[in-house]
Amino acid sequence: MQPTLTKLHDSSINQKRACHIRIEDVNALMALGLTGRQARVYLALLKTGDAKAKAIADLSSVNRQDIYLILDSLQQSGLIQRKLTSPTTFIATPLDETLKTLLQQKTNELYSIRKKTSRLTKKFNQLTLQAADAQEKPCLGVVFEGDKGKKLGQAIEKACKSIDVVTTWKRFRQASVLFETQLESALKRGVTVRVITEKPPNKTPPNWTTNTLTKKSEYFKLKALQTPPTAVTTIFDNTQTILAFNSSTDIKHGPHLWSNNPTTLALSKAYFNLLWMELQEKT
C-alpha cells in the first residue's frame, strides 16, 4: 500500500523538526547532567508540545526500543509529564522549570563533591603530618645506586673542612680520575683530605696526589695499609658518611649508603680514626 499524502506530509514535517534540534542546545543540557539521548528527547518534546512515543523517537533520532526507558527516566526527574490519553502522549515541562530543576541537581551534586573532597583533603593532611613525624624518626640512611658518582662529586664540592677516606686502591684510582678537579679545588680552599688505602701493587699513584705530596701540602695526607681494608667509607665534614656495600663495588654504580645518622656516623669515624692512629704509630 502506498503511503497517503497526509502521512508523507507529516513525515516531512517531522524530519524538519528533527533537524531543528541544535547540537549546542543538546550540549547545554548535557552540561547540566542529562545524557545526549535524554537531551534530544526533551528538546524534541519541547518543540512538538505533545507527541506519542513513536513520534518522539523519530524526532529525537532515538531507537524505538529505548524510547520508553528514556521517557521514564525524564518523567521520574520531573522533566516531562505523561498524559492519560489514548494513545498515551507526553509533554515537556516548561524550559525555565527544567533548567531550575537541573541547576538544583547540579548544585546538590557539587555540594556533595565538595564535602567528599573536604574529607579527602583532611585525611591526606593527616597522612602528611604522620609522614613528617616518621621522617623525624632516626634513619640509618638513604641508598643511592647507579648515579655515576654524581652525589659523591657534589659532596666533595660542598665539603668545607674535611674529607676522611678509607678505600681500596682500585676505588681510590677511580675517584682520582672521576673527581680530580673537585679534589684539587677542595685542597685549594683549605679542605683537609686524609686517605687510607692499601699499598699500590707496582702501580703509580694518580698525578694529582703525587704533585700534592711532592709539594708537602698540609691539606692532603695519604697512609697505606699492608692489605686492602675490609670496609670502605668516606666522611664529609664529620657530619655525613658514605658506606659502600662491598669494598669491590664500582664507585660509579654503588650501591652506597649515605647517612647523617649519629650512630652510623660515629661508627665510620671510629673506624677511620682507629686505622689512622695505628698507621700513625708505625710511621
C-alpha positions in Angstrom: 0.0 0.0 0.0 1.3 3.4 -1.0 1.6 6.0 1.8 -1.0 8.6 1.8 -0.3 12.3 1.0 -1.1 13.2 4.6 1.5 10.7 6.0 4.1 11.9 3.6 3.4 15.4 4.7 3.6 14.5 8.4 6.9 12.6 7.8 8.4 15.7 6.1 7.3 17.9 8.9 8.9 15.5 11.5 12.2 15.4 9.6 12.3 19.2 9.5 11.6 19.4 13.2 14.3 16.8 14.0 16.8 18.9 12.1 16.0 21.9 14.3 17.4 20.2 17.4 20.7 22.1 17.6 23.8 20.4 18.9 24.7 23.4 21.1 21.3 23.0 22.9 22.0 19.3 23.4 25.4 20.1 24.8 24.0 22.7 27.2 21.6 20.2 28.7 24.3 17.5 28.9 26.4 20.0 30.9 23.6 20.1 33.4 23.5 16.4 33.8 21.4 14.9 31.0 22.7 12.2 28.6 22.8 13.0 24.9 19.6 10.9 24.2 17.7 12.4 27.2 18.6 15.9 25.9 17.4 15.1 22.4 14.1 13.6 23.6 13.4 16.6 25.9 14.2 19.1 23.2 12.0 17.2 20.7 9.1 17.3 23.1 9.7 20.9 23.8 9.3 21.7 20.1 6.3 19.4 19.4 4.5 20.3 22.6 2.6 16.9 22.7 3.6 13.7 21.0 3.4 9.9 21.1 6.4 7.7 22.0 6.9 6.6 18.3 6.9 10.2 17.1 9.3 11.3 19.8 11.7 8.5 18.8 11.6 9.7 15.2 12.0 13.3 16.1 14.9 12.7 18.5 16.7 10.0 16.4 16.5 7.6 19.3 15.9 3.9 18.8 12.2 2.9 19.4 13.2 0.0 21.7 14.9 2.5 24.0 12.5 5.4 23.9 10.2 4.2 26.8 13.2 3.8 29.2 14.4 7.4 28.4 10.9 8.8 28.7 10.5 7.0 32.1 13.8 8.5 33.3 12.8 12.0 32.2 9.4 11.6 33.9 11.0 10.5 37.2 13.2 13.6 37.1 10.2 15.8 36.6 11.3 17.0 33.1 8.3 15.6 31.2 4.7 14.5 32.0 2.7 11.6 30.7 -0.8 12.5 29.5 -3.5 9.9 30.1 -4.8 9.9 26.6 -5.5 7.1 24.2 -2.9 6.5 22.9 -0.6 7.8 25.6 1.2 11.1 24.8 3.9 13.0 26.5 4.6 16.7 27.1 7.8 18.6 28.2 8.0 20.6 31.4 8.5 24.3 30.6 12.1 25.1 29.9 12.5 27.5 32.8 11.3 24.9 35.3 13.5 22.3 33.7 16.6 24.4 33.9 15.8 25.3 37.5 15.5 21.6 38.4 18.7 20.6 36.6 20.7 23.5 38.1 19.5 22.5 41.6 20.6 18.9 40.9 24.0 20.1 39.7 24.3 22.3 42.8 23.5 19.4 45.1 26.0 17.3 43.2 28.7 19.9 43.6 27.9 20.3 47.3 28.3 16.5 47.7 31.6 16.6 45.8 32.8 19.5 47.9 32.1 17.5 51.1 33.9 14.4 49.8 36.9 16.4 48.7 37.0 18.2 52.1 37.1 14.8 53.8 39.8 13.6 51.4 41.9 16.7 52.0 41.6 16.3 55.8 42.5 12.6 55.5 45.7 13.3 53.4 46.7 16.2 55.5 46.7 13.8 58.5 48.8 11.3 56.5 51.2 14.1 55.5 51.6 15.0 59.2 52.2 11.4 60.0 54.8 11.1 57.2 56.5 14.2 58.6 56.6 12.6 62.0 58.0 9.5 60.5 60.8 11.4 58.8 61.8 12.9 62.1 62.5 9.4 63.5 66.1 8.1 63.3 67.0 6.7 59.9 70.2 4.8 59.1 70.5 6.5 55.7 69.5 6.5 52.1 70.8 4.1 49.5 72.0 5.5 46.1 72.8 3.3 43.2 73.7 3.8 39.6 74.1 7.6 39.8 77.5 7.6 38.1 79.1 9.2 41.1 77.0 12.4 40.8 76.2 12.6 44.5 79.8 11.9 45.5 81.1 14.7 43.3 78.6 17.1 44.7 79.6 16.2 48.3 83.3 16.9 47.5 82.3 20.2 46.1 80.3 21.1 49.2 82.9 20.0 51.7 84.1 22.9 53.9 86.6 21.4 56.4 87.5 17.7 55.9 87.2 14.6 53.8 88.3 11.4 55.5 88.5 8.3 53.4 89.1 4.5 53.9 89.1 2.8 50.5 90.7 0.2 48.2 93.4 1.2 45.8 91.1 0.4 42.9 88.4 2.8 44.1 91.0 5.4 45.0 92.2 5.4 41.4 88.6 5.6 40.2 87.8 8.6 42.4 91.1 10.3 41.4 90.1 10.2 37.8 86.5 11.0 38.2 86.8 13.8 40.7 90.3 15.1 40.1 89.0 18.7 39.5 86.7 18.6 42.6 89.5 17.2 44.9 92.1 19.8 43.7 89.5 22.5 44.3 88.8 21.3 47.8 92.5 21.3 48.7 92.8 24.9 47.3 90.0 26.1 49.6 91.6 24.5 52.6 89.7 21.3 53.0 91.8 18.6 54.7 91.8 15.3 52.7 93.0 12.2 54.5 93.1 8.9 52.6 93.8 5.4 53.9 94.3 2.7 51.3 96.5 -0.4 50.7 99.9 -0.1 49.2 99.6 0.1 45.4 100.8 -3.2 43.7 103.6 -1.7 41.5 101.2 1.0 40.2 101.9 4.7 40.0 99.7 6.9 42.2 97.5 9.4 40.4 99.3 12.6 39.2 97.4 15.0 41.4 98.3 13.0 44.5 102.0 12.8 43.5 102.1 16.5 42.9 100.3 17.3 46.1 102.6 15.1 48.2 105.7 16.5 46.4 104.6 20.0 47.5 104.2 18.6 51.0 100.7 20.1 51.2 99.4 20.4 54.7 95.9 19.6 53.5 96.5 16.2 51.9 97.7 13.1 53.7 97.9 9.5 52.4 98.6 6.4 54.5 99.0 2.9 53.2 97.8 -0.4 54.7 99.5 -3.7 54.1 96.3 -5.3 52.8 93.0 -3.9 51.4 90.6 -2.5 54.0 87.7 -4.7 55.0 85.2 -1.8 54.8 85.1 1.3 52.6 83.8 4.6 54.0 84.1 8.4 53.4 83.3 11.1 55.9 82.5 14.7 54.9 83.0 17.5 57.5 82.3 14.9 60.3 78.6 15.3 59.5 77.9 12.8 56.7 79.2 9.5 55.8 79.1 7.2 52.7 79.4 3.4 53.1 80.0 1.0 50.2 78.0 -2.2 50.4 81.0 -4.0 49.1 84.7 -2.9 49.0 85.0 -4.0 45.4 81.8 -2.1 44.3 82.3 0.2 41.4 82.4 3.8 42.7 80.1 5.0 39.8 77.3 2.4 40.4 77.1 1.5 44.0 75.1 0.7 45.9 76.2 3.1 48.6 74.6 4.1 51.9 74.6 7.8 52.6 73.9 8.7 56.2 74.0 11.5 58.8 72.6 9.3 61.5 74.7 9.9 64.6 75.3 6.2 65.3 76.3 5.4 61.7 78.5 8.5 61.6 80.1 7.6 64.9 81.0 4.1 63.7 82.5 5.4 60.5 84.6 8.0 62.4 85.7 5.4 64.9 86.8 3.0 62.1 88.8 5.7 60.3 90.4 7.1 63.5 91.4 3.6 64.7 93.2 2.9 61.4 94.7 6.3 61.2 96.2 6.1 64.7 97.6 2.6 64.1 99.3 3.8 60.9 100.5 7.0 62.6 102.3 4.9 65.2 104.0 2.8 62.6 105.3 5.8 60.7 
